[in-house]
Structures are given as structure tokens and as C-alpha cells.
């Protein structure tokens, strides 16, 4: 399999290393911070046996780890790479400088992709000489367990760049979802913001506690949403499909939409919800709970892999 360069070996970079190495790619890790790439590779080594136990890798963990290499320089990381996945700081000036350097060092036909969570590619690639090969490939954390990747081209990104990025993501067992144009926050974040904003409103307005709102999602909407999206959900919720559903519930949608106002995250609202969460989960327990979440995601990923047709 070809080589992928992973530039930036933090939380997202180390997860990408698992994604690409698991799929058979050579994954070259580079990070300017001393020891960061080594720490990322150590994380991969620690996580692979768990993934293997659940059938989420189809090769021995040591073989998968052998595909993850630490590059001594950025130039060596991108040398002969067909795809570069950038995971640097979420700062536009930093990305402008880094993409100019990636464009200079990488092979002319390599795709240059950013993992940014919300900065549009047009904000940091406009002056790049090879800007037609640049785009955002935004993963959902952690991408080795949550496979959707938003492909977000700039206005000048070549269609073939998007096609090549989508093909590579499918080869890596990811699920590419392509945006037709740039919007702030991309799509997954916007969907999450819509839900979380309403959750804040419901608590603020005394409709329900935060714990019960969470219960409505994890024991309600989340069960269906783990294997089908909102359009398929409503299509199956009326005898004659989506149009029938809208005919039955469109009035309710309009009524609720008319009530919605932009949410202001006041210090008082944030503090009250923060205190409720800290009562349920002290700060020092967050790392353990995060590890629990990842194990639950592993089990869910294994279940979905066994059930999909």
C-alpha cells in the first residue's frame, strides 16, 4: 500500500496513524515537538491489542504497528507520500505557513489535507501555489472508531483532488462525506451545534435537567442515529415515507422553529451546567470516563461491523 504522511502527532494525528496503518498504508509520523511522534507511536502500540481483541484490525498488532514509522523531518515524512494529513494547531497563520511548506516539499501529485475542526480550506490555501490539491478532511474523534470524514474543498480545489481523497478514505475503511461548498463549522459540527444549543435552551428554560436531556439522546435518538441518519429516520417514521411524515408533523416543526432564538451561552448558564456535570463526574475522573467512552465505541464499532449488510 502507498505511503501517507501524518503531520502533527497529537490526539488526532495518533488516531490517523491507527486508521492508515490498520488499512495497510505506510504511515509516517512527524511532529515538531520533541518526543511527540514517539508518544503517538506508543499510544498506537497500546491501543492495537484492544482493537485486535474486538476484531477491529485484521492483522497481528505488531504487523500493524510496523507500518507506523517516525520521520526525522517534515521533508522525509512527505517524501513519496500520496496523501498528507495535517493536524497542526487551529490557527490560520500557522496553517498558512505549514501548507506553503507542504506544497514545496510534497510530491506534486500528493493530496494535501487538513484535519481542522472548523477553519475552511480557503482561509489558509489561497496563496498556495498548488492550491488545487488542498482541502479539508475533517475526522470525528477518534477516527479509528468513528469513520465518517468530511471532505471540504475550497472554491479552487480540483474535483479530482476530492475524488482521490474520497477513494483513499474508502481504502482506509473510512466513510467520506463530501461538502458541495464551504460553510462555517462544516456539517457534523453544525448538526451537533443545533442539538446541543437546543439542549442548553431546554435546561435554561427549566424544561428538563441536563441528566434527563442526556438520557433522551443516549436512550432515544442516539440508538437510531447510530445506524441511520435523520432523513432515513423520518422516512421510516410514517407509512408513506418522508413526504407523509412532513405532512403529519410539518406544522409541529414550524411551531418549534418559530420559538427558537439564537442561544447566548451566558456565564451563569455555563457555570450551572458545569457544576451539574462536575457533581456527576469530577474533573479528575474525566480521563477514565474518556477511556470508557472509547471502549464503548470499540464495542459499538465491532457490533456494527458484524451487523451491516
Long-range contacts (C-beta under 8 A, 24 or more apart in sequence): 1-25, 1-26, 1-171, 2-26, 2-81, 2-82, 2-83, 3-27, 3-28, 3-80, 3-81, 3-82, 4-28, 4-81, 4-82, 4-83, 4-84, 4-85, 4-168, 5-30, 5-71, 5-77, 5-78, 5-81, 5-83, 5-84, 5-85, 5-106, 6-30, 6-77, 6-85, 6-87, 7-31, 7-74, 7-77, 7-78, 7-84, 7-85, 7-86, 7-87, 7-88, 7-98, 7-102, 8-86, 8-87, 8-88, 8-115, 9-36, 9-37, 9-39, 9-40, 9-87, 10-36, 10-40, 10-87, 11-141, 11-142, 12-87, 12-115, 12-139, 12-141, 12-143, 13-40, 13-85, 13-87, 13-115, 14-39, 14-40, 14-41, 14-43, 14-44, 15-139, 15-141, 15-142, 15-143, 15-144, 16-85, 16-87, 16-115, 16-139, 16-143, 17-41, 17-44, 17-68, 18-44, 18-47, 18-48, 18-51, 18-64, 18-142, 18-144, 19-139, 19-143, 19-144, 19-172, 19-173, 19-174, 20-67, 20-172, 21-64, 21-65, 21-67, 21-68, 22-51, 22-56, 22-57, 22-59, 22-64, 22-144, 22-172, 22-173, 23-171, 23-172, 23-173, 24-59, 24-67, 25-67, 25-171, 25-172, 26-67, 26-69, 27-67, 27-68, 27-69, 28-69, 28-70, 28-71, 28-76, 28-77, 28-78, 28-81, 29-68, 29-69, 29-70, 29-71, 29-77, 30-70, 30-71, 30-73, 30-74, 30-76, 30-77, 32-74, 37-70, 37-71, 38-70, 41-65, 41-68, 41-70, 44-68, 47-144, 50-295, 50-298, 51-144, 51-298, 54-298, 54-299, 54-301, 54-302, 55-302, 55-305, 56-144, 56-298, 56-301, 56-302, 56-305, 74-101, 74-102, 74-105, 75-105, 78-102, 78-105, 78-106, 78-107, 78-110, 79-105, 79-107, 80-107, 81-106, 81-107, 81-110, 82-107, 82-109, 82-110, 82-111, 82-168, 83-110, 83-111, 83-113, 83-164, 83-165, 83-168, 84-110, 84-111, 84-112, 84-113, 85-113, 85-114, 85-115, 85-137, 86-112, 86-113, 86-114, 86-115, 87-114, 87-115, 88-114, 90-116, 90-117, 90-118, 90-119, 92-119, 92-123, 92-124, 95-119, 95-123, 95-124, 96-124, 96-127, 99-124, 99-125, 99-128, 99-134, 100-127, 100-128, 103-128, 103-129, 103-130, 103-131, 103-133, 103-134, 109-133, 111-135, 111-161, 111-164, 111-165, 111-168, 113-137, 113-165, 114-138, 115-139, 117-186, 117-189, 118-184, 118-185, 118-186, 118-189, 120-152, 120-154, 120-182, 120-184, 121-152, 121-153, 121-154, 121-157, 121-182, 122-154, 122-155, 122-156, 122-182, 125-154, 125-156, 126-154, 126-156, 131-156, 131-157, 132-156, 132-157, 132-158, 132-161, 133-157, 133-158, 133-161, 134-161, 135-161, 135-162, 135-165, 136-186, 137-165, 137-169, 137-176, 138-186, 138-188, 139-174, 140-188, 142-294, 142-297, 143-174, 145-294, 145-297, 145-298, 145-301, 146-297, 147-173, 147-174, 147-175, 148-174, 148-175, 148-176, 148-177, 148-188, 149-174, 149-175, 149-176, 149-177, 150-177, 150-178, 150-179, 150-186, 150-187, 150-188, 151-176, 151-177, 151-178, 151-179, 152-179, 152-182, 152-186, 153-178, 153-179, 153-182, 154-182, 155-181, 155-182, 197-263, 198-260, 200-263, 200-265, 200-269, 200-273, 201-260, 201-263, 203-269, 203-272, 203-273, 204-269, 209-276, 210-273, 210-276, 210-277, 211-276, 211-280, 226-300, 226-304, 227-304, 227-307
